Amino acid sequence: AMELGFLRDRILFNTSWYRNRSGNQLDGFNLPSTTGFSSYQANLPALVQNKGWEFELNTINLKDGNINWSTSLNITIPKNKLISFPGLDKSSYANMYIEGKSINIIQGFHFLGINQDNGVAAVEDLNGDGIYTRLSSSNNQGGDYIVIGNTDPNWYAGINNSINYKRLELQVFFQYTSQEGYNLIRQIGGFGLGNTWTTFADYWRQPGDITSTPKPFSTVNINTVNYAVSDATVSNTSFLRLKTLSLSYILPISSHNIGVKSLRAYVQGQNILTFTGYKGYDPEQTSASATLAIPPIKMLTIGLQASL
């Protein structure tokens, strides 16, 4: 780590690098359901590494009589890797993990596009056996799955600005995350007899149509199911969110009259705006099971704070 201060600490810069390795993790080894148990607890012979950089910058931008303006910025760049896993190809985790990759990789088919003649979604038969096998092509599993994504954030940051003018105070906090994850395609399955999102309204209708969405079927269809577990389901889910915006005012009072030292009125909003190109409910929750998760609720709070 390193800490630096400039201009009588009006500019403070901190940076740190970390590396953490852990092994013998206690985890549940998967078992066939016919055994009567879904898993048993045991130590994984895996070595997992987490490392990264963290940066923090604090500045006093303006300090002049009644006006004060300060900024705080932090950036984190994390990296995860499975260093080693002896016997991985013979374990129940052979289709989940790959040595040298993050433990949060996404594996699936490679999407080749929509057949213009019949509207069927095509995925790559990697091993050329004519069968689309949902097993990893790594670790000697012989399937057609490849690494199609990674749910680890590339980097994330936050910036807070605090402005004071006499008795007024304004706080503005933005959150940013650069990442990728699952989109709504993960949830369409074979379409089926039900409603779906308008995102998929541009589906294939007739020969010659050029689109990225296959024709719908009334029953579960293997082609659209393969489509829903392909790299078509993974996209950029980066977002910028105005997380907090607050305005407060310290009321001029006489403590002798009402028996309090200070009185502060404030209004605060949370999860106010989100800027993203992500097609889904919430870009912050994009795991396979969370693509339909309810986004953070927008909240407006008005209050009065008294100090006795």
C-alpha positions in Angstrom: 0.0 0.0 0.0 1.0 3.6 -0.5 -0.4 6.8 0.9 0.4 10.3 -0.6 -0.6 13.8 0.4 -0.2 17.0 -1.5 -0.9 20.7 -1.0 -1.2 20.3 2.8 -3.4 17.2 2.3 -5.9 18.9 0.1 -5.2 16.0 -2.2 -4.9 12.6 -0.6 -4.1 9.5 -2.8 -4.1 6.0 -1.4 -3.4 2.8 -3.4 -3.1 -0.8 -2.4 -2.5 -4.2 -4.0 -3.7 -7.4 -2.4 -3.4 -11.1 -3.1 -5.2 -13.7 -1.1 -5.0 -17.5 -1.7 -7.2 -20.0 0.0 -7.3 -23.8 -0.2 -9.1 -26.8 1.4 -12.4 -25.0 1.2 -15.3 -26.9 2.9 -17.9 -27.4 0.2 -20.7 -29.7 -0.9 -19.6 -32.4 -3.3 -22.5 -33.2 -5.7 -23.9 -36.7 -5.6 -26.5 -38.4 -7.9 -30.0 -38.0 -6.3 -30.4 -41.8 -6.4 -28.0 -42.0 -3.4 -30.6 -40.2 -1.3 -28.4 -37.2 -0.8 -27.7 -34.3 -3.1 -24.2 -33.7 -1.8 -21.8 -34.4 1.1 -19.5 -32.0 2.9 -15.8 -32.3 2.1 -12.6 -30.3 1.6 -12.0 -29.2 -2.0 -8.4 -29.8 -3.1 -8.5 -26.5 -4.9 -6.4 -23.4 -4.6 -8.3 -20.2 -5.4 -6.6 -16.7 -5.7 -8.2 -13.3 -5.4 -6.0 -10.3 -6.1 -6.5 -6.8 -7.3 -5.8 -3.1 -7.0 -7.7 -0.5 -4.9 -7.4 3.3 -5.5 -8.8 6.1 -3.4 -8.6 9.8 -4.1 -9.9 12.5 -1.7 -9.7 16.2 -2.8 -10.7 19.5 -1.3 -11.7 21.3 -4.4 -12.9 24.5 -2.8 -12.5 26.0 0.6 -13.3 29.6 0.7 -15.3 31.1 3.6 -18.9 29.9 3.4 -18.3 27.5 0.5 -16.7 24.1 0.8 -16.5 21.4 -1.9 -14.8 18.0 -1.5 -14.7 14.9 -3.7 -14.1 11.3 -2.8 -13.3 8.7 -5.5 -12.6 5.0 -5.2 -11.8 2.4 -7.8 -11.4 -1.4 -7.4 -10.0 -3.8 -10.0 -10.5 -7.4 -8.7 -9.2 -10.6 -10.3 -10.2 -14.1 -9.4 -8.5 -17.3 -10.6 -8.6 -21.0 -9.9 -4.9 -21.7 -9.5 -5.1 -25.5 -9.2 -7.6 -28.3 -8.7 -6.0 -31.8 -8.7 -8.3 -34.4 -10.2 -10.7 -31.7 -11.5 -11.5 -33.7 -14.6 -12.7 -36.7 -12.5 -14.7 -34.6 -10.0 -18.3 -33.5 -10.1 -16.9 -29.9 -10.7 -15.4 -30.8 -14.1 -18.2 -29.0 -16.0 -18.1 -25.9 -13.7 -14.4 -24.9 -13.3 -11.3 -24.6 -15.4 -7.8 -24.2 -14.0 -6.4 -20.8 -14.8 -9.9 -19.2 -15.1 -12.2 -17.5 -12.7 -14.5 -19.7 -10.6 -17.3 -17.4 -11.8 -17.0 -18.2 -15.5 -20.1 -18.9 -17.6 -20.1 -21.9 -19.9 -22.5 -22.5 -22.7 -23.0 -23.0 -26.5 -21.6 -20.6 -29.1 -24.6 -19.0 -30.8 -24.2 -19.0 -34.6 -27.3 -17.0 -35.5 -30.8 -17.5 -36.7 -31.4 -19.7 -39.8 -33.0 -17.3 -42.3 -35.0 -20.2 -44.0 -36.7 -21.7 -40.9 -36.1 -19.3 -38.0 -34.3 -21.9 -35.9 -31.5 -20.8 -33.6 -28.2 -22.5 -34.5 -25.4 -23.2 -32.0 -22.0 -24.7 -32.7 -21.4 -28.4 -32.6 -17.9 -28.0 -31.3 -16.9 -31.7 -31.2 -18.6 -32.4 -34.6 -20.5 -35.5 -33.4 -23.9 -34.2 -34.6 -25.1 -34.0 -31.0 -25.3 -30.8 -28.9 -23.9 -31.9 -25.6 -24.2 -29.7 -22.5 -20.9 -30.6 -21.1 -17.7 -28.5 -20.9 -15.3 -28.9 -23.8 -12.5 -28.5 -21.2 -11.2 -30.9 -18.6 -11.6 -33.9 -21.0 -15.4 -33.7 -20.8 -15.9 -33.9 -24.6 -19.0 -31.6 -24.7 -19.8 -28.5 -26.7 -19.8 -25.9 -24.0 -17.2 -23.2 -24.1 -16.4 -20.2 -21.8 -19.0 -17.6 -22.9 -18.6 -15.1 -20.1 -17.6 -14.2 -16.5 -19.8 -12.7 -13.8 -16.8 -11.1 -12.0 -16.8 -7.3 -12.4 -14.0 -5.9 -14.5 -13.8 -3.0 -12.2 -16.2 -0.9 -10.1 -16.1 2.6 -8.7 -17.9 5.2 -6.6 -17.7 9.0 -6.5 -19.1 11.2 -3.9 -19.3 15.0 -4.0 -20.1 17.1 -0.9 -20.9 20.8 -1.2 -21.5 23.0 1.8 -22.8 26.6 1.5 -23.4 28.3 4.9 -26.1 26.1 6.4 -26.9 24.1 3.3 -25.2 20.7 2.4 -25.5 18.8 -0.8 -24.3 15.2 -1.1 -24.2 13.4 -4.5 -23.0 9.8 -4.8 -22.6 7.8 -8.1 -21.9 4.1 -8.4 -20.4 2.5 -11.6 -19.7 -1.1 -12.4 -18.1 -2.5 -15.6 -19.2 -6.1 -16.0 -21.1 -8.7 -18.1 -23.8 -11.1 -17.1 -27.0 -12.9 -18.1 -29.8 -11.1 -20.0 -33.5 -11.9 -20.4 -32.8 -14.4 -23.2 -31.8 -16.8 -20.3 -35.4 -16.9 -19.3 -37.3 -17.4 -22.6 -36.7 -21.2 -22.7 -38.9 -22.5 -25.6 -41.2 -19.5 -25.4 -44.2 -21.7 -24.7 -47.8 -20.6 -24.3 -47.2 -17.4 -22.4 -46.3 -13.8 -22.6 -42.8 -12.6 -23.0 -40.9 -9.3 -23.2 -41.3 -6.8 -26.0 -37.5 -7.2 -26.4 -38.3 -10.3 -28.4 -41.0 -8.8 -30.6 -38.5 -8.7 -33.5 -38.6 -12.5 -33.9 -38.3 -14.5 -37.1 -41.6 -14.5 -39.1 -40.9 -15.6 -42.6 -38.0 -17.0 -44.8 -35.4 -14.3 -45.5 -35.9 -12.5 -42.2 -32.7 -11.3 -40.6 -33.0 -11.2 -36.8 -31.3 -12.4 -33.7 -34.5 -13.9 -32.1 -35.8 -17.3 -33.2 -39.4 -18.0 -34.1 -41.6 -18.9 -31.1 -42.9 -22.4 -30.4 -46.0 -23.4 -28.4 -44.0 -26.1 -26.7 -40.5 -26.4 -25.3 -38.2 -26.8 -28.3 -34.6 -28.0 -28.1 -33.4 -25.3 -30.5 -34.7 -22.4 -28.5 -33.6 -24.1 -25.3 -30.0 -24.4 -26.7 -30.4 -20.7 -27.7 -31.2 -19.9 -24.1 -28.0 -21.5 -22.8 -25.7 -20.0 -25.5 -23.5 -16.9 -25.5 -26.6 -15.0 -26.8 -27.7 -14.9 -23.1 -24.5 -13.0 -22.0 -24.1 -9.3 -22.7 -22.6 -6.2 -21.3 -24.4 -5.3 -18.0 -22.3 -2.2 -17.1 -24.2 0.5 -15.4 -23.9 4.0 -13.8 -26.4 4.6 -10.9 -27.2 7.8 -9.1 -27.2 6.0 -5.8 -27.8 8.8 -3.3 -28.7 12.5 -3.5 -29.4 14.4 -0.4 -29.9 18.0 0.6 -30.0 19.2 4.2 -30.3 22.5 6.0 -29.3 23.4 9.6 -32.0 25.5 11.0 -31.0 28.6 13.0 -32.4 28.1 16.5 -31.8 29.2 20.0 -31.1 26.3 22.3 -32.4 28.2 25.3 -35.9 28.4 23.8 -36.5 24.8 22.7 -33.9 22.8 24.6 -31.9 21.3 21.6 -28.4 22.0 20.4 -29.1 21.7 16.6 -31.9 21.0 14.3 -31.4 19.7 10.8 -34.0 19.3 8.0 -33.2 17.0 5.1 -34.5 15.3 2.0 -32.7 12.2 0.6 -33.3 10.1 -2.5 -31.8 6.6 -3.1 -31.5 4.6 -6.4 -32.7 7.7 -8.3 -31.4 7.1 -11.8 -29.7 4.2 -13.6 -27.9 4.6 -16.9 -27.3 1.3 -18.8 -27.7 -0.5 -22.1 -28.7 -3.7 -20.3 -32.0 -5.3 -21.4 -33.4 -6.6 -18.2 -34.7 -5.7 -14.8 -31.6 -4.8 -12.8 -28.0 -4.7 -14.2 -26.7 -5.1 -10.7 -28.2 -8.6 -10.4 -27.4 -10.6 -13.5 -26.7 -14.2 -12.3 -28.7 -17.0 -13.9 -31.2 -17.0 -11.1 -31.4 -13.2 -10.6 -32.3 -11.9 -14.0 -35.9 -11.5 -12.9 -35.0 -10.0 -9.5 -36.8 -6.8 -8.6 -34.6 -3.7 -9.0 -33.7 -1.6 -5.9 -36.6 0.5 -4.8 -36.5 4.2 -5.4 -36.8 5.8 -2.1 -37.5 9.4 -1.0 -36.9 10.3 2.7 -37.8 13.6 4.3 -36.9 14.1 7.9 -36.0 16.3 10.8 -32.9 15.5 13.0 -32.5 17.0 16.4 -29.4 16.9 18.7 -30.1 17.4 22.4 
